[in-house]
Amino acid sequence: MGKYKVLMVGPDRSVHGGISGVVNNYYAAGLDQKIELKYIGTMIEGSKVRKLWRAMKAYMQFLVQLSGYDIVHVNMASDASYVRKSFFIKAAKRARKKIVIHQHGGDFEGYYGQLSEKGKKRVKEILSMGDIMLVLAPSWKKFFGTLIDENKIIVFPDCIEMPPVYQKQYGQHKLLFLGRICKEKGVLELLAAAEKLQQKYPGAKLYLGGIFEDEKLKEQIEKNSDFIKYLGWISGKEKQKYLQESDIFVLPSYFEGQSIAILEAMANYCAIAASDTGGIPQMIQQEETGLLFEPRDEKSLYAALDRLLADKHLCKKLGNSAREKAEKEFSIEENMEELLKIYGSI
């Protein structure tokens, strides 16, 4: 049998975000060598006009390319991402292509709940057009199973390429956050907790890697620049440097599909404190591979970070267990092989 011919769509690979990170990981691991893969970026960062122009251009390119491929793999989140991708799903269905809908969004349930009855019915119709739906965690299979045939839904967690084995130095009190710098990522609570923690641990440093989606947060970060350092968006060797040097990773998101940043932190032996939401509990088991706390709860976030800052032996135990779990369950090589089996099953 020849290579699978897959036409994949999602945000442009240059976009700062989780889906583009997943796609780039597939390319880095050689998925395009195992299948005949064409990727079309449907969204870029910038103004609304720029985004609209890119979406229209991508859709036209998709229609031109569609006849040459057997499988359409649609990466989507919620809100505008879902709306954009619905056009691609409908076109693929009209062309009688096999369709894989890959759901990455952490707040699709919230988005769905705000729709009218007509809108909800339309969502069910669109999602039912897929032959397979991939979701990041069992909780999402349960939710989407109320909208479409649950037999179509496969729990398919994101994965990464493992960095080489190395010895992490714990007790450095270097905390790292990677992600969009906005309210929904729990940054307000994180900054408040960091101010209090700095009084107890004066040598502690919080590094924030990401792009601002809420400019108001800049002032708060700048006034605490003695112990909070804004890194901007980091990637590649620079990101790996901070992952290796930081002994604690924190992600206080209000909602989350599955965090590539947490997987990267696990692979780099970090002691992790993260919100008990979405797909995170699939990665972080309380007291085993990290510490979980309630989202939007500054007190429980503070308590988790306080425990890690006070106990480097706990950090080492959690960090080593996190790395072991990442190797066993979230390796990109095994993930790709599973994806190929899914392509072959439809």
C-alpha positions, 0 to 999 in steps of 0.5 A: 500500500502506498503512502496515505495522502493527507491534506491537513489544515490548521493555524499557520505554523508560524502562529504562537500557540499550541496547535501550531506547536503540535504540527511543528512537532510532527514535522520535526519527527518526520511525519511528512516522510511517512505520508504524503502530507500537505499542510495549509495554514488557515490563520495568521497573527495580525489584524482582522483584515489580515486574518480574513484575507488569509482564511479566504486564501487558504480556503481557495487553496484547499479547494484546489488541492482537495481532489489530490488527497484521500484524507482531510485532517482538520485541526481546530479549537473553538470560537473563530477557529471552529467557525473557520474550520466548518467551511473546510469540513463541509467542503471535504464532506461534499468531496466525499473525503475521509475526515479526521477532526482533531479538537485541541480547544480547552473551552469548546464546552463554554463556546457551545453553551453560549450558542442558540439552539439552532447554533448547537444543532449546526455544531452537531451536524458539522462535527458528525461529518467527521469519520473520526474525532480526536480529543485530548482527554477522556473528559472531552470524549465524555462531552463530545459524546453527548454531541456526536456518536461516541464510537467516532471519538478517540482520546489522542493526547498530544506528544513531544520529542523527548530531550536527552537525559540530563541531571536537573539541579533542584532548589534554585527557586526558578519558576517558569510559565509558558503560554499566552499572557492573559487572564484565562491562563491564570496570570493574574493569580500567578502574579499575586501569588508571586508577590507573596512568595517573593517575600518568603523566598527573596531569591525566587525568580519567575520567568514568563515566556509568551505573548501578551493578550492583555496589555494591562498585565504589563504594568504589574509585571514591570513594577515587579521586575526585580523578581519577575522577568518577561522573556517574550515568546521563546522557542527552540534552543532558548526555550529548552535553556529555560526549561532545563534551568528552571526547577519549577513549572507553573500553569494556572489556566482556567481551562486547557485542552492539553498543554504542550508546555506541560509536556515539555516541562515533564520531559525536562524533569520540572516539578509542576504545579498546574490547574486541575482542569481539562486534559491536565489531570491526564498528565499530572497525577496529584503528588506523583507527577506534580501538584494540582490546584483549583483554577482561579484559586490564588490561595491553592496556587500559592500553597502548591508553589510554596510547597515546591519552593520549600522542598527541593527533594519533593521537586526532584521526586515529582520531576523525575516521575514526570519525566518517566511518565512523559517517556512512557505515554507522550512520546512523539514516535509512538503518537505518530504510529498511532496516527498512521493506524487511525488513518488506515482505519477510516 
